[in-house]
Amino acid sequence: MSRIVILGAGISGHTTARWLGKWLGEKQQAGQHEIVVVSPNEQWNWIPSNIWVGVGEMTEKQVTFPLAPIYKKMGVTFKQAKAVSIHPEGGEASDSPYVTFEYTEAARAGQSETLTYDYLVNATGPKLNFGATPGLGPDEGHTTSVCTPGHALHANEELQANIAAMKRGETRTFVIGTGHGMCTCQGAAFEYIYNIEHMFRDKGVRDKARIIWISNEYELGDFGMGGVHIKRGGYITNGKVFAESLMVERGMEWIVRAAVKRVEPGKLHYELLDGTEHELAFDFAMLIPPFAGQPLKAYGKDGSDISSEVFAPNGFMKVDGDYTPKPYEEWSKADWPKTYQTPKYKNVFAIGIAFAPPHLISKPMQSPNGTPINPTPPRTGMPAATIGKAVAANICEMLGGAAEPTHTASMAEMGAACVASTGMHIFTGSAATMTVYPVVPDYETYPEYGRDIDLTFGEVGLAGHWLKYILHHVFIYQAKLRPGWSLLPH
């Protein structure tokens, strides 16, 4: 019997689990293969809709569902636990490769266990590294977040209190964006700032709100992808003009090339790329934290710590990319991983945010003080699901005797579609709909813009909102393995 262990059940991990369950169905039921998912979270969360929880337009129940019943239906073993270490060469507990984990479910909280594997998929996702910026975050800091449903509920509570104050005639300052010089995931903050602005108009308090965007992007519209040129309405424009026009239309201010250095109650301190330092007072702040790899260790057969061989310094797992340090001008699409297989351990894969990018997509920048100020590469949503499905296909083929993976999913060879909400309402809502191909610019194939301009375009409008709302239900339907789920886009 072969056992596949998947660490994490987010978008990428859950995608891998459900495709493995589908493709290995009969053999799995016959006991030839076992699929085990280990995740500290009891609930699956459709993260892109957390921004709507953060403005009170959706409930936590609308963006989550329990994982255990889904995996039981699939015949997948589910353990609500947190991975602690991997032992790819075996060790004291077993001669076979194994993982150790600690249960997080209440009945067995804190209990440790080991589990051997034939194939391991690291889909642990990111650690929300609020601690990288003193004072950042909803738990021990002074800002809110929409990274989890719980965070989003808290953000909405704070938001509603500020709306109540504005209805009393008070003015309020809202700061939305990134909370560190090396954040990724600007998209969530981008959606959130437009949704609160839309809500303020709907509540009749827009004139009482000063809304400020703060970001580590070199220019608006970078999004960690080195900027983008898009076809819109028959002409070509760049992401900077696209994003700035949206801000201007809605009366927002923006600060870019900024690294938030620390946050005090009602005040954040930030450094600009030119090295100058500034302060900004706020009444409400929603700042996305930087991401780091989960605190997962790796050990050799003799018990020695081999984490530095398996993981990059930021804690993400090294795969089949080219991690050789080289100047920005020498970066290439060939640097990016294709199979997500680790170099030394051919039965170990890392997917979604858990894999280490070989380098930035945006040009690296730092201030005269040595502070890095540049977005890190996005690896969420559509790319995460595409990678997860490809890895599932490769494991199936390797179980059948294939020597090497044959399915590839390089971010330099795949496109992505993004539907970013800019206001939720059936009649007055809107969304920015954008496609990018490829995600990582390819100047060898597309020397002018780095991307296929016929497949890279964007529009803003009510139809985009309807599309995003429909996709919310489509992807949750798919994740629940409803009839026909495998026919739907991922």
N, C-alpha and C positions, 0 to 999 in steps of 0.2 A: 504494500500500500504506500502511496506517495501522499505526503501532507504538505499543503501550501498554506503558509501563515501570512496573513496580511495585517500589518500594524497600522491601524487607523481606518476610519470609516467616513471620511469626508467625501468630497466629490470624486477624487481620484481613486481612493481606496474602495469606496462603495461601487464605483464603476467596474473596477477589476473583479470584485467579488461577484457581482451579478452576471458578468459575462463568463467568468469561470464556471459559475453555477449552471449557466445555460449550456455551455459547450461540453462540460464534463458530466452533465446530468445523469445519464444512465450508468456510467462507470462510477460516479460518486455514490449513487444509490446502491450499487452492487458492492460497495466497500472497497473498490480499487483505489479511490482517491478520497482525501478529506480536505475540506477547505475550512480554515479557522480564521475568524476575524477578531482581533484584539483591539479594543478601543475604550478609552476612559469615559467616553460619553454614551449615555443610555439612549440619547435622542440623535437622529439625523437632522441636520439643519441646512435648509436652502439659504445659504449665506447672502446671496445677492438681494434677497427681500428683507434682510434685517433693517435696511434703511427705512422701509415703510413701517416697521415696528417702532423705529426711533422717532417717528412723527405721529404715532398713534393711529395710522391708517390700517395696520394689521395687528393681530394678536400673536403671541408666542406660539400658540397652537396652530396657527395658519402657516407657520414656516418650519415646523418640526413634526416629527413622528417617531414612535419607538422603533428601535432597530431589531430587537429580539424577535418579534413576531415575523418580521420579513425574512430574517435569516432562518428561522425555524421552517418556514414554508419552502425555502430553497434547499433545506438540508445542510445548511452551513452552521458550524459551531460558532457561537458568539460568546466572547468573554469580555465582560465590562471591566477592563483593567488597563493599566498604564505600563508600557514597555520600559524596562530599566536598562537592559543590556543585551547585546547579541554576542554569540560565541560561534563565529563562522567556521572554526576549525574543531569544534567540540571543546571539551574541557573536563573539569572535575565532575560535573553532573552527568555527562554522557560523552561517548566517543563520537556521536553524531553532532552536527551543528544544532544549536538550540538558542532559544531566547529566554530571558527571564522577565517576569512582569509582576506587578503588584495589583491586586484587585482594588477597584474603586467603588464597586457596588456595596451598599450598606451592610449586607449580610456577611460579607467576607473582606471588608475594607482593611487594607494593610497586609493581608496575607500574600505571601510570595509563592510563585510557582515557576517551573521550567517547562518548556515545550520544545521538543525536537522538530525539525523541519527538513523537507527536501528542497523546497523553494521558499524564499522569504521576499516579501514585498514591503518595503518601507514607504508607507503613505501617512506618516505621523503628522504631516502638516507643520505649521510654524508654532514656535513659542511666541506669544505676544509680549514683546520685550519692552514693556512699559518702563522697567527699571533703567533702561539706557538713557532716559531723560529724567532727571530729578523732578518730582512733582507731577509727572504725567500719569494719566489713567484714572479710572473711576474708583479703584479700590484703595490705593494709598496715595493718590494724587488729587488734582484739582480740576481735571478735565473729564469729559465723557467719551464714550466709544460706541460704535455699532458693530463691533467685531463678533459679538456673540448675542443671542437673544436676550440674555440677562442684562448685558451692557446696553442694548438698544432700549429695553424697558426703562432702565434708569435714565438714559438720555431723554426719553420722552417725558418722564416726570419733571426733569429739570427744564425742558423746553416749555411745557405747559405752565409751569410757574412763572417763567419769563413772559409768556403770552398774557397771563393774567395781569402781570405788572404793567405791560404796555396798554392793556385795556383800561387800566387806571390812569393812564396818561403819562407814565414814565417811559423814558427812552432806554434802550438796551443795545449793547454791542455784542455781536455774535462772531466768533472766530472759528472757522472750519478749515481743516486741511491736514497737514502731516506734522507729527510731533518730534521729528528728528531729521538730521541731515541725510540719512541714508534709508528713508522709508520707501516702501513700495505701496501698491494698492491705493494710488490716488483716486481710482475710480469710485470707491465707496464714499470718500469725502466729497468728490465731485457731485455725485447723486444727492448726497445729503444736503449740501448747501442750497441746491436748487429746490429741493423739496421743502425746506423750511421757508425759503423765500416765497414759494407758491402758497404755503399755509398762511404766512403773514398777510398776503394779499387777500386770501379767502376770509381771514378773520378780521380784516379791516384795520390792521395795525402796522402795515408795511412802513408807514411814514415814521413810526417810532423805532424802527430797527436799522442799525448800522451793521451791515454784513460784510465781513472781510475774509478773503481766501488767503491762506498762507501755505506755501509749498516749497519743497526742495527742488522743484523743476527749474531748469535753466530758463525756460519759457513756458507760458501756459500751453497746454495741449501736448506736452512731452509724454506724460503717462508712463515713464520708464521705458519707452520704446524708441527713444532717440528722435521724438517728434514724428510727424506723419504728413504727407501730402495727400489730399483727398479730392475726389471728383464730387462736386456738389452743384446741382442745377445746371449742368452742362459746362462748368468751368472748373479749373483746378485751383485749389487754395491750400494753405498749410494749416496744421493743427493750431498754431498760435492765433491766426486770424479767426478761425472757427470758434475757439474757446473764448477769446477776448470779446468777440461780438456777443456771445451769450451773456457774459458778465456785464457788458455795457448796457445791453437791452434791459437787464434786470436791476440796474443801479448798484452793482456790487463793486467793492474795491478788491485789489489783489496785491499780494506781496510774494514774489518768487525769488529763487536763488537764496532761500532762507533755511537755516538750521535752528530749530528751537533748542535752546541749551538748558533751560530750566523753567519750571512753572511754579509760581506762587499763587496763593488765593487771589483771583481777580487780576492777575498780571503774568504775562509770559515774556521771557527774555530770549532774544534770537540774534543770531549772527548772519550777516549777509556775505555773499561770495567775495565782496570787496574787502572783507575783514572788519567792517564796522559793526558795532553792537547796538541793539535797540531794545526798547520795551514797548509792550502793547497791552493796554488795559482791556478787560473783557468782563462781561456778565455771564456769558455762556461760551464754552469752547468744546468742540468735538474734534479731537486730533487723533489720527490713526498712528499707532505705534510702529516702530521698526520690527521686522521679523528676525528671529534667529531659529536655528535648528532646535528640536526638542533635546533635553539633556539625556541623550541616549549614549551609552558607552559601548565600546567593542573590546573584546579580550581574545588573545591568542590561546592556543591549546595549553600552554604552560601557565596561563593566568596573567600574562603580561598585558598591559594596556596598549592596544593597537589602534586606539581611537583616531590618532593623527593620520594613520594610514587609510582609514575608512571614511573619515569625515573631513570636510574643509574646516578652517578655523572658525567659521560662523556656525558650525554644527550641522550643516547640511551634508548629505551623503554624496561622495564622489562617484560618478558613473563613467560612461564611455566618452565623455567630452575631453577636449584638450585643455588641461589646466596649466599649461606652460606659461609663465609670465612673459608677456610681450607688449610692445607699444600699441597704443590704440589704433594706429594706422595699419598695423599688421593683423588686426582681428579679422576673422573670416567666418563665413557661415559653416565651414567645415569644423570649426571648434565646437559646435553645439552637439550634444549627445543625440543619438538616434534610437538606441535600443534600451537605454537606461539600466543596463547591466553593469554591475561593478567590475572593475578591471581584474581583480584578483579572485573574486568569488563569483563564479559564473551562475550560481543559483540564487544570487541576491540582486534585487532590483530596487530602485528608488524612483518614486513618481510624484507628480504634483509639486507642491512647494518643498517636499522633503529632499529633492535632488539639488545638488549644488550647481548653479550656472557657472560656466567656465570664465565668464567675465560679465561686465555690465553690457547693456544694449545702448543706453545713453552714454555720451562721452563722460569719462571721469573728471571731476572738478574738485578743487579744494581752495579754501580761502588762504590768504597770506599767513594766517595763524595755523595752517595745517589741518583745518577742519574739513573733512569730506562733505561736499554738498552736491549730491546727485541721486536720482532715483535708482533703486535696484530693480532687476528685471521682474515683471509680472509673470506668474505661472499658474494662475487660477482659471476657473471657468472652463471654457471650451478647450484650451490646450491641456488642462489637467485631465479632462474626460477622455480626450483623444489618446493621450499617453497611457492612461489606465487601460483602455481597451486594447491597445497595441501590445502592452506587456502581458495581458491575459491571453491574447492569441499566441504569443511566443511561448509562454509556459505550457499551453496546451500542446503545441508542436514539439516542444522539448520532452514532454512526457511521452509523446509518441515516438521518440527516438531521434529527433532533429538535433544536430550537434551544436548549432548556433541559432540565435534569433534571426528571423527573416522579415518580421514586420517592423517598420521604422516609423518614428513620429517626431522628427526633428522640428523644433520651433522655427528653424530657418527654411523649412519646406512646407509648413502648414499655415493656413489662414485662421483667422478668428473673427467672430462677429460679437459685437457688444451693443446691448441696448441699455442705455443709461437714462434712468428716470430723471426728468427735470420738473416733475410735478404730477401728483396723483389725483386724477378726477376724470370721470367718464366723459365729460364734455369739455372741460378746460385744461385737462392734463396734457403732458407732452413728454417726449423722450428723444434723446439724441441716439440715432441708430447709425452704427459705424461698422464697416468691415475693413479688415487689414489683411493683406497677403503679400509676402509672408510676415509673421510676427517679428522675427529678427530680420532686419534689412539685408537684402542681397544685392550688393552693388555690382557683382559680377554679371548677373543676369539682367538686372534693371539699373543700369549705370546712372540714369538721370535722377531717379527718386529713391532707389533702393527697394521699391515695391512695384507690383503690377498695378498701375493706376486704374485699369479697367475693373479690377477687383477690390480696389480700395476707395471707398466712398462714404459719405455721411450726409444725413438729413436730420432735421429736427421738426417734430410735429405731433399732433394728436394720435395719428396712426401708430407712431412709435410707442406711445403709452399703451395702447390697446395690445400691441404685439408683446410688450414686456409683461403685461398682466396675464395674457394667454400663456406665455412661456413659463411663468411662475407655476401655473397649474399643470402644464405639460410635463415639466421636469419633476415635479413632486409625484405626479401620476406614474411617470417612468421609474422613479426611484423606489416606489412602492411595489414595483413589479406587477402592475395592473395588466390586464389582457392586451397584447399587442405592444408591450413596452419596448421590445427590441427593434420595432419598426420606426420608432420615433427618433428625431435627431438627438445627439448627445453633446 
